[in-house]
Amino acid sequence: MTRHSETPATSILKQHGVAYSEHVYEYVEHGGTSVSASSLGVDEHHVVKTLIFEDDKRQPLCVLMHGDRKVSTKELARQIGAKRVAPCKPEDATRHSGYQVGGCSPFGLKKPMPVYMEESIVALDRILINGGKRGFLVGMLPQDVVRVVNPKLVNTALVE
């Protein structure tokens, strides 16, 4: 298989022996998962977005969510025992993760941080998740995300 990119994320996947496919699409600023899903001809529910949040102590955390769902910050805070949780400013998300917003991956994060994954993602047969740069997704089994990242499973999805 031809490798389109070597990113910190793909390096981690290789180290862990994860079988993944590479999917390149035309990145659109603020286009979100609807752009990648329609470009690649996949269901947006199977495209997993990587979001960087901060808790009330300004500690970063990573949340993996279905592309067609939003995170209930109130419910997330309750489930993780924080007073509140809010999305990071783009520059803080980049500083914490080491990735540009729109290209953030849960694999190879710059700073160690807890990772939370929407529980229903595990039930999917296959997902697409960011491979570490804008316009680049990797396809894999959700169980491989669990194995490599060891996320805590949460139930915080809101329908967009």
For each residue, the residues with C-beta under 8 A, 3 or more apart:
1: 21 22
2:
3: 6 10 22
4: 22 24 136
5: 10 22 131 132 133 136
6: 3 10 11
7: 10 11 105 108 131 132 133 136
8: 11 12 98 99 105 107 108 132
9: 12 13 105 106 107 108 130 131 132 138
10: 3 5 6 7 13 14 20 107 131 132 138
11: 6 7 8 14 15 108
12: 8 9 15 16 107 108 148
13: 9 10 16 18 20 107 138 140 144 148
14: 10 11 17 18
15: 11 12
16: 12 13 144 147 148
17: 14
18: 13 14 140 144 147 148
19: 140 141 144
20: 10 13 131 138 139 140 144
21: 1 138 139 140
22: 1 3 4 5 131 136 137 138 139
23: 36 40 128 136 137 138 139
24: 4 135 136
25: 35 36 39 40 135 137
26: 35 39 135
27: 31 35 102 103 134 135
28: 31 35
29: 102
30:
31: 27 28 34 35 36
32: 35 36 49 67
33: 36 37 44 47 49 67 68
34: 31 37 38 44 67 68
35: 25 26 27 28 31 32 38 39
36: 23 25 31 32 33 39 40 47 67 128 137
37: 33 34 40 42 43 44 46 47 67
38: 34 35 41 44
39: 25 26 35 36
40: 23 25 36 37 128 137
41: 38
42: 37 46 47 128
43: 37 46 47
44: 33 34 37 38 47 66 67 68
45: 66 67 68 69 124
46: 37 42 43 66 67 124 126 127 128
47: 33 36 37 42 43 44 66 67 127 128 129 137
48: 64 65 66 67 121 127 128 129 145
49: 32 33 64 65 66 67 130
50: 62 63 64 97 104 105 106 129 130
51: 62 63 64 65 71 87 104
52: 60 61 62 63 87 88 92 93 96 97 104
53: 60 61 62 63 71 73 76 85 86 87 88
54: 58 59 60 61 85 86 87 88 92
55: 58 59 61 77 80 82 83 84 85
56: 77 82 83 84 85
57: 82
58: 54 55
59: 54 55 113
60: 52 53 54 88 92 93 96 97 111 113
61: 52 53 54 55 80 85 113 114 115 116
62: 50 51 52 53 97 106 109 113 114 115 116 151
63: 50 51 52 53 71 76 115 116 117 118 154 156
64: 48 49 50 51 106 115 116 117 118 121 129 145 151
65: 48 49 51 69 70 71 118 121 156 157
66: 44 45 46 47 48 49 69 118 120 121 157
67: 32 33 34 36 37 44 45 46 47 48 49
68: 33 34 44 45 159 160
69: 45 65 66 118 157 158 159 160
70: 65 157 158 159 160
71: 51 53 63 65 76 156 157 158
72: 75 76 156 157 158
73: 53 76 77 84 85 86 87
74: 77 78
75: 72 78 79 154 155 156
76: 53 63 71 72 73 79 80 82 85 116 154 156
77: 55 56 73 74 80 82 83 84 85
78: 74 75 81
79: 75 76 116 154 155 156
80: 55 61 76 77 85 114 116 152 154
81: 78
82: 55 56 57 76 77 85
83: 55 56 77
84: 55 56 73 77
85: 53 54 55 56 61 73 76 77 80 82
86: 53 54 73
87: 51 52 53 54 73 93
88: 52 53 54 60 92 93 96
89: 92 93
90: 93 94 101
91: 94 95
92: 52 54 60 88 89 95 96
93: 52 60 87 88 89 90 96 97 101 104
94: 90 91 97 98 99 100 101
95: 91 92 110
96: 52 60 88 92 93 109 110 111 113
97: 50 52 60 62 93 94 104 105 109 110 111
98: 8 94 108 109 110 111
99: 8 94 103 104 105 109 110 130 132 133
100: 94 103 104 133 134
101: 90 93 94 104
102: 27 29 134
103: 27 99 100 130 132 133 134 135 136
104: 50 51 52 93 97 99 100 101 130
105: 7 8 9 50 97 99 108 109 129 130 131 132
106: 9 50 62 64 109 115 129 145 149 151
107: 8 9 10 12 13 132 148 149
108: 7 8 9 11 12 98 105 132
109: 62 96 97 98 99 105 106 112 113 115
110: 95 96 97 98 99
111: 60 96 97 98
112: 109
113: 59 60 61 62 96 109
114: 61 62 80 152
115: 61 62 63 64 106 109 149 150 151 152
116: 61 62 63 64 76 79 80 151 152 153 154 156
117: 63 64 121 122 145 146 149 151 152 153 154
118: 63 64 65 66 69 121 153 154 155 156 157
119: 122 153 154 155
120: 66 123 124 155 157
121: 48 64 65 66 117 118 124 127 142 145
122: 117 119 142 143 146 153
123: 120 142
124: 45 46 120 121 127 142
125: 141
126: 46 139 140 141 142
127: 46 47 48 121 124 139 140 141 142 145
128: 23 36 40 42 46 47 48 137 138 139
129: 47 48 50 64 105 106 137 138 140 145
130: 9 49 50 99 103 104 105 133 136 137 138
131: 5 7 9 10 20 22 105 136 137 138
132: 5 7 8 9 10 99 103 105 107 108 136
133: 5 7 99 100 103 130 136
134: 27 100 102 103
135: 24 25 26 27 103
136: 4 5 7 22 23 24 103 130 131 132 133
137: 22 23 25 36 40 47 128 129 130 131
138: 9 10 13 20 21 22 23 128 129 130 131
139: 20 21 22 23 126 127 128
140: 13 18 19 20 21 126 127 129 144 145
141: 19 125 126 127 144 145
142: 121 122 123 124 126 127 145 146
143: 122 146 147
144: 13 16 18 19 20 140 141 147 148
145: 48 64 106 117 121 127 129 140 141 142 148 149 151
146: 117 122 142 143 149 150 151
147: 16 18 143 144 150
148: 12 13 16 18 107 144 145
149: 106 107 115 117 145 146
150: 115 146 147
151: 62 64 106 115 116 117 145 146
152: 80 114 115 116 117
153: 116 117 118 119 122
154: 63 75 76 79 80 116 117 118 119
155: 75 79 118 119 120
156: 63 65 71 72 75 76 79 116 118
157: 65 66 69 70 71 72 118 120
158: 69 70 71 72
159: 68 69 70
160: 68 69 70
